[in-house]
Amino acid sequence: MPRSGLFFVALMALVAVFVASPHSHAADQWVVRQSAQSVEETVDRLEDAIRRSGSEVLAVFDQQAAARDVDFPMEATTVVLFAQPRTVSPLIAADRRAAIDMPQRILVWEEGGVTYAGYVDPMTLTTRYDIERNRPEIASLRSALDSLLEAAINRQEQRSAVSH
């Protein structure tokens, strides 16, 4: 086989290994939605929704600002950390190692002028740790995260009741 043919075979084998690697399927673990608002407005709405749900915003990390501090260009990227102890405490009790994935996080970012918000599907906790897939807390956590994401990206404004 000529040298170029061997190179092509080696390149195709490398591509096959990459495609079959677990990292190539990482996107399957994410729940991502597009937001019509800017990253800043989406984060503000998310923080408000977290507080209204009775959860606590623990931190907001502006990764773009951090990158700017080291002269690295990056589009808007913000991570919101929040606590939902009523939902996650039983999961942590089932396997203490799960605490490293708590508190919950939602990422809001801009890519090519489009704002996205997303989180890692809580079902991944069941494969990563010794947590049963059918635990009701997994479904509750997924439902809560979906509701928070919807509130952050939904364009409908809350209207206050005004009597005339």
Contacts in CASP RR format, 6 or more apart in sequence:
PFRMAT RR
TARGET T0000
AUTHOR 0000-0000-0000
METHOD contacts of the structure
MODEL  1
MPRSGLFFVALMALVAVFVASPHSHAADQWVVRQSAQSVEETVDRLEDAI
RRSGSEVLAVFDQQAAARDVDFPMEATTVVLFAQPRTVSPLIAADRRAAI
DMPQRILVWEEGGVTYAGYVDPMTLTTRYDIERNRPEIASLRSALDSLLE
AAINRQEQRSAVSH
1 9 0 8 1.000
18 24 0 8 1.000
29 120 0 8 1.000
29 121 0 8 1.000
29 123 0 8 1.000
29 124 0 8 1.000
30 118 0 8 1.000
30 119 0 8 1.000
30 120 0 8 1.000
30 121 0 8 1.000
31 118 0 8 1.000
31 119 0 8 1.000
31 120 0 8 1.000
31 121 0 8 1.000
31 145 0 8 1.000
31 146 0 8 1.000
31 149 0 8 1.000
32 116 0 8 1.000
32 117 0 8 1.000
32 118 0 8 1.000
33 116 0 8 1.000
33 117 0 8 1.000
33 118 0 8 1.000
33 149 0 8 1.000
33 150 0 8 1.000
33 153 0 8 1.000
34 114 0 8 1.000
34 115 0 8 1.000
34 116 0 8 1.000
34 153 0 8 1.000
35 42 0 8 1.000
35 108 0 8 1.000
35 115 0 8 1.000
35 116 0 8 1.000
35 117 0 8 1.000
35 152 0 8 1.000
35 153 0 8 1.000
36 115 0 8 1.000
36 153 0 8 1.000
36 155 0 8 1.000
37 45 0 8 1.000
37 115 0 8 1.000
37 153 0 8 1.000
37 155 0 8 1.000
38 76 0 8 1.000
38 110 0 8 1.000
38 115 0 8 1.000
39 76 0 8 1.000
39 77 0 8 1.000
39 78 0 8 1.000
39 108 0 8 1.000
39 109 0 8 1.000
39 110 0 8 1.000
39 115 0 8 1.000
40 76 0 8 1.000
42 108 0 8 1.000
42 115 0 8 1.000
42 117 0 8 1.000
42 152 0 8 1.000
42 153 0 8 1.000
43 60 0 8 1.000
43 78 0 8 1.000
43 80 0 8 1.000
43 108 0 8 1.000
43 152 0 8 1.000
45 151 0 8 1.000
45 152 0 8 1.000
45 153 0 8 1.000
45 154 0 8 1.000
46 80 0 8 1.000
46 106 0 8 1.000
46 108 0 8 1.000
46 117 0 8 1.000
46 148 0 8 1.000
46 149 0 8 1.000
46 151 0 8 1.000
46 152 0 8 1.000
47 57 0 8 1.000
47 60 0 8 1.000
47 80 0 8 1.000
48 151 0 8 1.000
49 147 0 8 1.000
49 148 0 8 1.000
49 151 0 8 1.000
49 152 0 8 1.000
50 56 0 8 1.000
50 57 0 8 1.000
50 80 0 8 1.000
50 82 0 8 1.000
50 148 0 8 1.000
51 57 0 8 1.000
52 151 0 8 1.000
53 84 0 8 1.000
53 144 0 8 1.000
53 147 0 8 1.000
53 148 0 8 1.000
55 82 0 8 1.000
55 83 0 8 1.000
55 84 0 8 1.000
55 144 0 8 1.000
56 82 0 8 1.000
56 83 0 8 1.000
57 80 0 8 1.000
57 81 0 8 1.000
57 82 0 8 1.000
58 81 0 8 1.000
58 82 0 8 1.000
58 83 0 8 1.000
58 103 0 8 1.000
59 80 0 8 1.000
59 81 0 8 1.000
60 78 0 8 1.000
60 79 0 8 1.000
60 80 0 8 1.000
60 81 0 8 1.000
61 78 0 8 1.000
61 79 0 8 1.000
61 80 0 8 1.000
61 81 0 8 1.000
62 77 0 8 1.000
62 78 0 8 1.000
63 74 0 8 1.000
63 77 0 8 1.000
63 78 0 8 1.000
63 79 0 8 1.000
64 74 0 8 1.000
64 75 0 8 1.000
64 76 0 8 1.000
64 77 0 8 1.000
64 78 0 8 1.000
67 73 0 8 1.000
67 74 0 8 1.000
67 77 0 8 1.000
68 74 0 8 1.000
75 109 0 8 1.000
75 110 0 8 1.000
75 111 0 8 1.000
75 112 0 8 1.000
75 113 0 8 1.000
76 108 0 8 1.000
76 109 0 8 1.000
76 110 0 8 1.000
76 115 0 8 1.000
77 107 0 8 1.000
77 108 0 8 1.000
77 109 0 8 1.000
77 110 0 8 1.000
78 107 0 8 1.000
78 108 0 8 1.000
78 109 0 8 1.000
79 105 0 8 1.000
79 106 0 8 1.000
79 107 0 8 1.000
79 108 0 8 1.000
80 105 0 8 1.000
80 106 0 8 1.000
80 107 0 8 1.000
80 108 0 8 1.000
81 103 0 8 1.000
81 104 0 8 1.000
81 105 0 8 1.000
82 103 0 8 1.000
82 104 0 8 1.000
82 105 0 8 1.000
82 106 0 8 1.000
83 102 0 8 1.000
83 103 0 8 1.000
83 104 0 8 1.000
84 103 0 8 1.000
84 104 0 8 1.000
84 141 0 8 1.000
84 144 0 8 1.000
87 137 0 8 1.000
87 140 0 8 1.000
87 141 0 8 1.000
87 144 0 8 1.000
88 98 0 8 1.000
88 102 0 8 1.000
88 103 0 8 1.000
88 104 0 8 1.000
88 137 0 8 1.000
88 141 0 8 1.000
90 135 0 8 1.000
90 137 0 8 1.000
91 98 0 8 1.000
91 102 0 8 1.000
91 125 0 8 1.000
91 131 0 8 1.000
91 135 0 8 1.000
91 137 0 8 1.000
91 138 0 8 1.000
91 141 0 8 1.000
92 98 0 8 1.000
92 99 0 8 1.000
92 102 0 8 1.000
94 129 0 8 1.000
94 130 0 8 1.000
94 131 0 8 1.000
94 132 0 8 1.000
94 135 0 8 1.000
95 129 0 8 1.000
95 130 0 8 1.000
95 131 0 8 1.000
97 129 0 8 1.000
98 125 0 8 1.000
98 128 0 8 1.000
98 129 0 8 1.000
98 131 0 8 1.000
101 120 0 8 1.000
101 125 0 8 1.000
101 128 0 8 1.000
104 119 0 8 1.000
104 141 0 8 1.000
104 145 0 8 1.000
105 119 0 8 1.000
105 120 0 8 1.000
106 117 0 8 1.000
106 118 0 8 1.000
106 119 0 8 1.000
106 145 0 8 1.000
106 148 0 8 1.000
106 149 0 8 1.000
106 152 0 8 1.000
107 117 0 8 1.000
107 118 0 8 1.000
107 119 0 8 1.000
108 115 0 8 1.000
108 116 0 8 1.000
108 117 0 8 1.000
108 118 0 8 1.000
108 152 0 8 1.000
109 115 0 8 1.000
109 116 0 8 1.000
109 117 0 8 1.000
110 116 0 8 1.000
117 149 0 8 1.000
117 152 0 8 1.000
117 153 0 8 1.000
118 149 0 8 1.000
119 145 0 8 1.000
119 149 0 8 1.000
121 142 0 8 1.000
122 138 0 8 1.000
122 141 0 8 1.000
122 142 0 8 1.000
122 145 0 8 1.000
123 133 0 8 1.000
123 138 0 8 1.000
123 142 0 8 1.000
125 131 0 8 1.000
125 138 0 8 1.000
126 132 0 8 1.000
126 133 0 8 1.000
126 135 0 8 1.000
126 138 0 8 1.000
131 138 0 8 1.000
END
